[in-house]
Amino acid sequence: MTKFDLQYAVLDEDGNVVPATMLEWSTWSQANRVHRVIEQTFLEGNIKVSTVFLGLNHGWEPGKPHWFETMIFGPENTDEMDYCERFATLKEARAGHQSAIVWAKENASKPSE
């Protein structure tokens, strides 16, 4: 088993993903709620781009972990901004967050007239 076959992880002080047991992840997760949020960006039209560290491997491909997730929420009362991307590293997650901002700006719903 490689470290990326593991299902739980925490972040060290440098933002590196460190394999963990379920108990270690749970304890870290509770104590570091603020540190799980990597970036949040609020855009015009009540649109929020959010990138977080999950600490749970959401990767479906063997050997390809997904520890981070970027989602777009809004605009209010619509389902038109359907977006979710997952990443293996903090560097990828930060780049993905910036890409999601661009995507949100390009795909934001226009107010109905």
CNS distance restraints for C-alpha pairs under 8 A (distance, minus, plus):
assign (resid   1 and name CA) (resid   5 and name CA) 6.00 0.50 0.50
assign (resid   1 and name CA) (resid   6 and name CA) 7.88 0.50 0.50
assign (resid   2 and name CA) (resid   6 and name CA) 7.32 0.50 0.50
assign (resid   2 and name CA) (resid  63 and name CA) 7.79 0.50 0.50
assign (resid   3 and name CA) (resid  19 and name CA) 6.31 0.50 0.50
assign (resid   4 and name CA) (resid  19 and name CA) 7.78 0.50 0.50
assign (resid   4 and name CA) (resid  63 and name CA) 5.77 0.50 0.50
assign (resid   4 and name CA) (resid  64 and name CA) 6.96 0.50 0.50
assign (resid   4 and name CA) (resid  65 and name CA) 5.88 0.50 0.50
assign (resid   5 and name CA) (resid  62 and name CA) 7.17 0.50 0.50
assign (resid   5 and name CA) (resid  63 and name CA) 6.15 0.50 0.50
assign (resid   5 and name CA) (resid  65 and name CA) 7.63 0.50 0.50
assign (resid   6 and name CA) (resid  19 and name CA) 6.74 0.50 0.50
assign (resid   6 and name CA) (resid  20 and name CA) 7.88 0.50 0.50
assign (resid   6 and name CA) (resid  57 and name CA) 7.37 0.50 0.50
assign (resid   7 and name CA) (resid  56 and name CA) 5.60 0.50 0.50
assign (resid   7 and name CA) (resid  57 and name CA) 4.90 0.50 0.50
assign (resid   8 and name CA) (resid  19 and name CA) 6.10 0.50 0.50
assign (resid   8 and name CA) (resid  20 and name CA) 5.30 0.50 0.50
assign (resid   8 and name CA) (resid  21 and name CA) 6.05 0.50 0.50
assign (resid   8 and name CA) (resid  22 and name CA) 6.01 0.50 0.50
assign (resid   8 and name CA) (resid  25 and name CA) 6.11 0.50 0.50
assign (resid   8 and name CA) (resid  55 and name CA) 5.54 0.50 0.50
assign (resid   8 and name CA) (resid  56 and name CA) 4.87 0.50 0.50
assign (resid   8 and name CA) (resid  57 and name CA) 6.27 0.50 0.50
assign (resid   9 and name CA) (resid  17 and name CA) 6.18 0.50 0.50
assign (resid   9 and name CA) (resid  18 and name CA) 5.27 0.50 0.50
assign (resid   9 and name CA) (resid  19 and name CA) 4.31 0.50 0.50
assign (resid   9 and name CA) (resid  20 and name CA) 4.62 0.50 0.50
assign (resid   9 and name CA) (resid  21 and name CA) 7.38 0.50 0.50
assign (resid   9 and name CA) (resid  25 and name CA) 5.92 0.50 0.50
assign (resid   9 and name CA) (resid  55 and name CA) 4.80 0.50 0.50
assign (resid   9 and name CA) (resid  56 and name CA) 6.53 0.50 0.50
assign (resid   9 and name CA) (resid  57 and name CA) 7.86 0.50 0.50
assign (resid   9 and name CA) (resid  67 and name CA) 7.82 0.50 0.50
assign (resid  10 and name CA) (resid  17 and name CA) 5.83 0.50 0.50
assign (resid  10 and name CA) (resid  18 and name CA) 5.27 0.50 0.50
assign (resid  10 and name CA) (resid  19 and name CA) 6.56 0.50 0.50
assign (resid  10 and name CA) (resid  20 and name CA) 6.40 0.50 0.50
assign (resid  10 and name CA) (resid  24 and name CA) 7.91 0.50 0.50
assign (resid  10 and name CA) (resid  25 and name CA) 5.89 0.50 0.50
assign (resid  10 and name CA) (resid  28 and name CA) 6.76 0.50 0.50
assign (resid  10 and name CA) (resid  29 and name CA) 7.68 0.50 0.50
assign (resid  10 and name CA) (resid  55 and name CA) 5.72 0.50 0.50
assign (resid  11 and name CA) (resid  15 and name CA) 5.28 0.50 0.50
assign (resid  11 and name CA) (resid  16 and name CA) 5.39 0.50 0.50
assign (resid  11 and name CA) (resid  17 and name CA) 4.86 0.50 0.50
assign (resid  11 and name CA) (resid  18 and name CA) 5.84 0.50 0.50
assign (resid  12 and name CA) (resid  16 and name CA) 5.46 0.50 0.50
assign (resid  12 and name CA) (resid  17 and name CA) 6.75 0.50 0.50
assign (resid  12 and name CA) (resid  18 and name CA) 6.72 0.50 0.50
assign (resid  15 and name CA) (resid  90 and name CA) 6.35 0.50 0.50
assign (resid  16 and name CA) (resid  89 and name CA) 7.47 0.50 0.50
assign (resid  16 and name CA) (resid  90 and name CA) 7.17 0.50 0.50
assign (resid  17 and name CA) (resid  67 and name CA) 7.99 0.50 0.50
assign (resid  17 and name CA) (resid  89 and name CA) 7.18 0.50 0.50
assign (resid  20 and name CA) (resid  24 and name CA) 5.67 0.50 0.50
assign (resid  20 and name CA) (resid  25 and name CA) 5.86 0.50 0.50
assign (resid  21 and name CA) (resid  25 and name CA) 6.11 0.50 0.50
assign (resid  22 and name CA) (resid  26 and name CA) 6.03 0.50 0.50
assign (resid  23 and name CA) (resid  27 and name CA) 6.10 0.50 0.50
assign (resid  24 and name CA) (resid  28 and name CA) 6.02 0.50 0.50
assign (resid  25 and name CA) (resid  29 and name CA) 5.79 0.50 0.50
assign (resid  25 and name CA) (resid  55 and name CA) 6.83 0.50 0.50
assign (resid  26 and name CA) (resid  30 and name CA) 6.26 0.50 0.50
assign (resid  27 and name CA) (resid  31 and name CA) 6.31 0.50 0.50
assign (resid  28 and name CA) (resid  32 and name CA) 5.87 0.50 0.50
assign (resid  29 and name CA) (resid  33 and name CA) 5.98 0.50 0.50
assign (resid  29 and name CA) (resid  36 and name CA) 7.51 0.50 0.50
assign (resid  29 and name CA) (resid  55 and name CA) 7.82 0.50 0.50
assign (resid  32 and name CA) (resid  36 and name CA) 6.44 0.50 0.50
assign (resid  33 and name CA) (resid  37 and name CA) 7.38 0.50 0.50
assign (resid  36 and name CA) (resid  52 and name CA) 5.49 0.50 0.50
assign (resid  36 and name CA) (resid  53 and name CA) 4.86 0.50 0.50
assign (resid  36 and name CA) (resid  54 and name CA) 7.07 0.50 0.50
assign (resid  37 and name CA) (resid  50 and name CA) 7.74 0.50 0.50
assign (resid  37 and name CA) (resid  51 and name CA) 6.33 0.50 0.50
assign (resid  37 and name CA) (resid  52 and name CA) 4.46 0.50 0.50
assign (resid  37 and name CA) (resid  53 and name CA) 6.37 0.50 0.50
assign (resid  38 and name CA) (resid  50 and name CA) 7.87 0.50 0.50
assign (resid  38 and name CA) (resid  51 and name CA) 5.44 0.50 0.50
assign (resid  38 and name CA) (resid  52 and name CA) 5.09 0.50 0.50
assign (resid  38 and name CA) (resid  53 and name CA) 6.70 0.50 0.50
assign (resid  38 and name CA) (resid  94 and name CA) 7.64 0.50 0.50
assign (resid  39 and name CA) (resid  50 and name CA) 5.98 0.50 0.50
assign (resid  39 and name CA) (resid  51 and name CA) 5.24 0.50 0.50
assign (resid  39 and name CA) (resid  52 and name CA) 7.02 0.50 0.50
assign (resid  39 and name CA) (resid  94 and name CA) 7.64 0.50 0.50
assign (resid  39 and name CA) (resid  97 and name CA) 7.40 0.50 0.50
assign (resid  40 and name CA) (resid  48 and name CA) 6.93 0.50 0.50
assign (resid  40 and name CA) (resid  49 and name CA) 5.60 0.50 0.50
assign (resid  40 and name CA) (resid  50 and name CA) 4.48 0.50 0.50
assign (resid  40 and name CA) (resid  51 and name CA) 6.33 0.50 0.50
assign (resid  41 and name CA) (resid  48 and name CA) 5.71 0.50 0.50
assign (resid  41 and name CA) (resid  49 and name CA) 5.07 0.50 0.50
assign (resid  41 and name CA) (resid  50 and name CA) 6.54 0.50 0.50
assign (resid  41 and name CA) (resid 101 and name CA) 7.69 0.50 0.50
assign (resid  42 and name CA) (resid  46 and name CA) 7.06 0.50 0.50
assign (resid  42 and name CA) (resid  47 and name CA) 5.85 0.50 0.50
assign (resid  42 and name CA) (resid  48 and name CA) 4.56 0.50 0.50
assign (resid  42 and name CA) (resid  49 and name CA) 6.41 0.50 0.50
assign (resid  43 and name CA) (resid  47 and name CA) 5.07 0.50 0.50
assign (resid  43 and name CA) (resid  48 and name CA) 6.14 0.50 0.50
assign (resid  43 and name CA) (resid  49 and name CA) 7.87 0.50 0.50
assign (resid  43 and name CA) (resid 105 and name CA) 7.94 0.50 0.50
assign (resid  45 and name CA) (resid  74 and name CA) 7.81 0.50 0.50
assign (resid  45 and name CA) (resid  75 and name CA) 5.90 0.50 0.50
assign (resid  45 and name CA) (resid  76 and name CA) 7.96 0.50 0.50
assign (resid  46 and name CA) (resid  74 and name CA) 5.96 0.50 0.50
assign (resid  46 and name CA) (resid  75 and name CA) 5.20 0.50 0.50
assign (resid  46 and name CA) (resid  76 and name CA) 6.29 0.50 0.50
assign (resid  47 and name CA) (resid  72 and name CA) 7.01 0.50 0.50
assign (resid  47 and name CA) (resid  73 and name CA) 5.67 0.50 0.50
assign (resid  47 and name CA) (resid  74 and name CA) 4.58 0.50 0.50
assign (resid  47 and name CA) (resid  75 and name CA) 5.09 0.50 0.50
assign (resid  47 and name CA) (resid  76 and name CA) 7.67 0.50 0.50
assign (resid  47 and name CA) (resid 104 and name CA) 7.83 0.50 0.50
assign (resid  48 and name CA) (resid  72 and name CA) 5.65 0.50 0.50
assign (resid  48 and name CA) (resid  73 and name CA) 5.10 0.50 0.50
assign (resid  48 and name CA) (resid  74 and name CA) 6.50 0.50 0.50
assign (resid  49 and name CA) (resid  70 and name CA) 7.08 0.50 0.50
assign (resid  49 and name CA) (resid  71 and name CA) 5.92 0.50 0.50
assign (resid  49 and name CA) (resid  72 and name CA) 4.53 0.50 0.50
assign (resid  49 and name CA) (resid  73 and name CA) 6.47 0.50 0.50
assign (resid  49 and name CA) (resid  97 and name CA) 7.26 0.50 0.50
assign (resid  49 and name CA) (resid 100 and name CA) 6.95 0.50 0.50
assign (resid  49 and name CA) (resid 101 and name CA) 6.51 0.50 0.50
assign (resid  49 and name CA) (resid 104 and name CA) 7.94 0.50 0.50
assign (resid  50 and name CA) (resid  70 and name CA) 5.48 0.50 0.50
assign (resid  50 and name CA) (resid  71 and name CA) 5.42 0.50 0.50
assign (resid  50 and name CA) (resid  72 and name CA) 6.32 0.50 0.50
assign (resid  50 and name CA) (resid  73 and name CA) 7.96 0.50 0.50
assign (resid  50 and name CA) (resid  97 and name CA) 7.39 0.50 0.50
assign (resid  51 and name CA) (resid  68 and name CA) 7.01 0.50 0.50
assign (resid  51 and name CA) (resid  69 and name CA) 5.50 0.50 0.50
assign (resid  51 and name CA) (resid  70 and name CA) 4.16 0.50 0.50
assign (resid  51 and name CA) (resid  71 and name CA) 6.54 0.50 0.50
assign (resid  51 and name CA) (resid  93 and name CA) 7.02 0.50 0.50
assign (resid  51 and name CA) (resid  94 and name CA) 7.80 0.50 0.50
assign (resid  51 and name CA) (resid  97 and name CA) 6.23 0.50 0.50
assign (resid  52 and name CA) (resid  68 and name CA) 5.64 0.50 0.50
assign (resid  52 and name CA) (resid  69 and name CA) 5.50 0.50 0.50
assign (resid  52 and name CA) (resid  70 and name CA) 6.58 0.50 0.50
assign (resid  53 and name CA) (resid  67 and name CA) 6.01 0.50 0.50
assign (resid  53 and name CA) (resid  68 and name CA) 4.44 0.50 0.50
assign (resid  53 and name CA) (resid  69 and name CA) 6.55 0.50 0.50
assign (resid  54 and name CA) (resid  67 and name CA) 5.48 0.50 0.50
assign (resid  54 and name CA) (resid  68 and name CA) 5.53 0.50 0.50
assign (resid  54 and name CA) (resid  69 and name CA) 6.92 0.50 0.50
assign (resid  55 and name CA) (resid  67 and name CA) 5.50 0.50 0.50
assign (resid  55 and name CA) (resid  68 and name CA) 7.51 0.50 0.50
assign (resid  56 and name CA) (resid  66 and name CA) 7.85 0.50 0.50
assign (resid  56 and name CA) (resid  67 and name CA) 5.93 0.50 0.50
assign (resid  57 and name CA) (resid  65 and name CA) 5.61 0.50 0.50
assign (resid  57 and name CA) (resid  66 and name CA) 5.22 0.50 0.50
assign (resid  57 and name CA) (resid  67 and name CA) 5.18 0.50 0.50
assign (resid  58 and name CA) (resid  65 and name CA) 6.68 0.50 0.50
assign (resid  58 and name CA) (resid  66 and name CA) 4.98 0.50 0.50
assign (resid  58 and name CA) (resid  67 and name CA) 6.44 0.50 0.50
assign (resid  58 and name CA) (resid  86 and name CA) 7.69 0.50 0.50
assign (resid  59 and name CA) (resid  64 and name CA) 5.91 0.50 0.50
assign (resid  59 and name CA) (resid  65 and name CA) 4.66 0.50 0.50
assign (resid  59 and name CA) (resid  66 and name CA) 4.62 0.50 0.50
assign (resid  59 and name CA) (resid  67 and name CA) 7.78 0.50 0.50
assign (resid  60 and name CA) (resid  64 and name CA) 7.44 0.50 0.50
assign (resid  60 and name CA) (resid  65 and name CA) 7.77 0.50 0.50
assign (resid  61 and name CA) (resid  65 and name CA) 7.58 0.50 0.50
assign (resid  64 and name CA) (resid  88 and name CA) 7.32 0.50 0.50
assign (resid  65 and name CA) (resid  87 and name CA) 7.51 0.50 0.50
assign (resid  65 and name CA) (resid  88 and name CA) 5.37 0.50 0.50
assign (resid  66 and name CA) (resid  86 and name CA) 5.54 0.50 0.50
assign (resid  66 and name CA) (resid  87 and name CA) 4.80 0.50 0.50
assign (resid  66 and name CA) (resid  88 and name CA) 4.48 0.50 0.50
assign (resid  66 and name CA) (resid  89 and name CA) 7.91 0.50 0.50
assign (resid  67 and name CA) (resid  86 and name CA) 7.10 0.50 0.50
assign (resid  67 and name CA) (resid  87 and name CA) 6.08 0.50 0.50
assign (resid  67 and name CA) (resid  88 and name CA) 5.35 0.50 0.50
assign (resid  67 and name CA) (resid  89 and name CA) 7.18 0.50 0.50
assign (resid  68 and name CA) (resid  86 and name CA) 5.45 0.50 0.50
assign (resid  68 and name CA) (resid  87 and name CA) 5.02 0.50 0.50
assign (resid  68 and name CA) (resid  88 and name CA) 6.37 0.50 0.50
assign (resid  68 and name CA) (resid  89 and name CA) 7.18 0.50 0.50
assign (resid  68 and name CA) (resid  90 and name CA) 7.37 0.50 0.50
assign (resid  68 and name CA) (resid  93 and name CA) 6.18 0.50 0.50
assign (resid  69 and name CA) (resid  84 and name CA) 6.97 0.50 0.50
assign (resid  69 and name CA) (resid  85 and name CA) 5.72 0.50 0.50
assign (resid  69 and name CA) (resid  86 and name CA) 4.34 0.50 0.50
assign (resid  69 and name CA) (resid  87 and name CA) 6.31 0.50 0.50
assign (resid  69 and name CA) (resid  93 and name CA) 7.19 0.50 0.50
assign (resid  70 and name CA) (resid  83 and name CA) 7.93 0.50 0.50
assign (resid  70 and name CA) (resid  84 and name CA) 5.65 0.50 0.50
assign (resid  70 and name CA) (resid  85 and name CA) 5.24 0.50 0.50
assign (resid  70 and name CA) (resid  86 and name CA) 6.28 0.50 0.50
assign (resid  70 and name CA) (resid  93 and name CA) 7.34 0.50 0.50
assign (resid  70 and name CA) (resid  96 and name CA) 7.13 0.50 0.50
assign (resid  70 and name CA) (resid  97 and name CA) 6.23 0.50 0.50
assign (resid  70 and name CA) (resid 100 and name CA) 7.50 0.50 0.50
assign (resid  71 and name CA) (resid  83 and name CA) 5.55 0.50 0.50
assign (resid  71 and name CA) (resid  84 and name CA) 4.58 0.50 0.50
assign (resid  71 and name CA) (resid  85 and name CA) 6.68 0.50 0.50
assign (resid  71 and name CA) (resid 100 and name CA) 7.92 0.50 0.50
assign (resid  72 and name CA) (resid  81 and name CA) 6.42 0.50 0.50
assign (resid  72 and name CA) (resid  82 and name CA) 6.87 0.50 0.50
assign (resid  72 and name CA) (resid  83 and name CA) 5.54 0.50 0.50
assign (resid  72 and name CA) (resid  84 and name CA) 6.96 0.50 0.50
assign (resid  72 and name CA) (resid 100 and name CA) 7.49 0.50 0.50
assign (resid  72 and name CA) (resid 104 and name CA) 7.35 0.50 0.50
assign (resid  73 and name CA) (resid  81 and name CA) 6.57 0.50 0.50
assign (resid  73 and name CA) (resid  82 and name CA) 7.73 0.50 0.50
assign (resid  74 and name CA) (resid  78 and name CA) 6.60 0.50 0.50
assign (resid  74 and name CA) (resid  79 and name CA) 7.35 0.50 0.50
assign (resid  74 and name CA) (resid  80 and name CA) 7.76 0.50 0.50
assign (resid  74 and name CA) (resid  81 and name CA) 6.12 0.50 0.50
assign (resid  75 and name CA) (resid  79 and name CA) 7.89 0.50 0.50
assign (resid  75 and name CA) (resid  80 and name CA) 7.72 0.50 0.50
assign (resid  75 and name CA) (resid  81 and name CA) 7.06 0.50 0.50
assign (resid  75 and name CA) (resid 108 and name CA) 7.67 0.50 0.50
assign (resid  75 and name CA) (resid 109 and name CA) 7.45 0.50 0.50
assign (resid  80 and name CA) (resid 109 and name CA) 7.08 0.50 0.50
assign (resid  81 and name CA) (resid 104 and name CA) 7.38 0.50 0.50
assign (resid  81 and name CA) (resid 107 and name CA) 7.46 0.50 0.50
assign (resid  81 and name CA) (resid 108 and name CA) 7.05 0.50 0.50
assign (resid  81 and name CA) (resid 109 and name CA) 7.89 0.50 0.50
assign (resid  85 and name CA) (resid  96 and name CA) 7.58 0.50 0.50
assign (resid  86 and name CA) (resid  93 and name CA) 7.49 0.50 0.50
assign (resid  87 and name CA) (resid  92 and name CA) 5.93 0.50 0.50
assign (resid  87 and name CA) (resid  93 and name CA) 5.53 0.50 0.50
assign (resid  87 and name CA) (resid  96 and name CA) 7.80 0.50 0.50
assign (resid  88 and name CA) (resid  92 and name CA) 6.78 0.50 0.50
assign (resid  88 and name CA) (resid  93 and name CA) 7.46 0.50 0.50
assign (resid  89 and name CA) (resid  93 and name CA) 6.17 0.50 0.50
assign (resid  90 and name CA) (resid  94 and name CA) 6.14 0.50 0.50
assign (resid  91 and name CA) (resid  95 and name CA) 6.36 0.50 0.50
assign (resid  92 and name CA) (resid  96 and name CA) 5.93 0.50 0.50
assign (resid  93 and name CA) (resid  97 and name CA) 6.06 0.50 0.50
assign (resid  94 and name CA) (resid  98 and name CA) 6.57 0.50 0.50
assign (resid  95 and name CA) (resid  99 and name CA) 6.36 0.50 0.50
assign (resid  96 and name CA) (resid 100 and name CA) 6.07 0.50 0.50
assign (resid  97 and name CA) (resid 101 and name CA) 6.36 0.50 0.50
assign (resid  98 and name CA) (resid 102 and name CA) 6.55 0.50 0.50
assign (resid  99 and name CA) (resid 103 and name CA) 6.20 0.50 0.50
assign (resid 100 and name CA) (resid 104 and name CA) 5.98 0.50 0.50
assign (resid 101 and name CA) (resid 105 and name CA) 6.23 0.50 0.50
assign (resid 102 and name CA) (resid 106 and name CA) 6.22 0.50 0.50
assign (resid 103 and name CA) (resid 107 and name CA) 5.99 0.50 0.50
assign (resid 104 and name CA) (resid 108 and name CA) 5.53 0.50 0.50
